[in-house]
Structure formats: structure tokens, C-alpha cells
Amino acid sequence: MSATPFKMKAGMAVAIIGAIWSFILMSQAWDGSLDSVYVVGLAMFVCVMFFATAGAFTKFCPVKGSTVLVLSVVTAAVVILAMVYEAIPLIEGIILVILAIICIVCGACPGVVSWVDECRDA
């Protein structure tokens, strides 16, 4: 088993930044009323997806190499869904989409896919 590729570390760092940013947005969305529950829930879903993507980029990845890319794409789709339902403000949503696209680029690298598959076999 070789050393962890830089793109794995970069993907994990970007996903953690996205998770922290969406956690901040989730906490700002709560205003104490019952009407803010769906906004908080969608922001929490974005946060969970970014944390799941960060977990897929770790050394002990629990999924196959191609699933890392799929998880990154689903994260981008969830961010766009949250923007459509106005759970995340537009500017912050665009930043989160850019972070998700960086995760997609890191997950699409053939070196990342082969390294993850090699580590799962070991």
C-alpha cells in the first residue's frame, strides 16, 4: 500500500471545509420557530453529505473507488436542492457548489479510484 495521494487529502480537506461552512449556515437558519425546521433540516442534510464525502476521502475508506465520485456528485446535487428550496442563501450555496465540484474533480482522478480500491483489498 502506497502513501495517500495528495488529491485524497485535498478532497478530504475541501469536504471538511464544506461541512463546517454548512454547519454554520444550519445554525444561522434556526430562529426558534417551527417554520425554520425544514430550512435547518436541509442545511443539516448538506452538512451530513459533506461529512460523508470527507469520510470517503480518508485512508480507511469504507466504499469502492467509484463510489467516492458518486458521493461527491450527490453532495453537489443536495447543495443545489437546498439552494432551490432557499434553505441556503445564494452566495453561500455557490461557494458550497464550488467546494463540491472540487470534491468531484478529486474523486474522478484515476489515481484516487485505484488507490481506494487497493486499500480496500488490503
Secondary structure as UniProt FT lines:
FT   HELIX           6..29
FT   HELIX           34..36
FT   HELIX           37..56
FT   TURN            59..60
FT   HELIX           65..84
FT   TURN            85..86
FT   HELIX           90..107
FT   HELIX           110..121
//
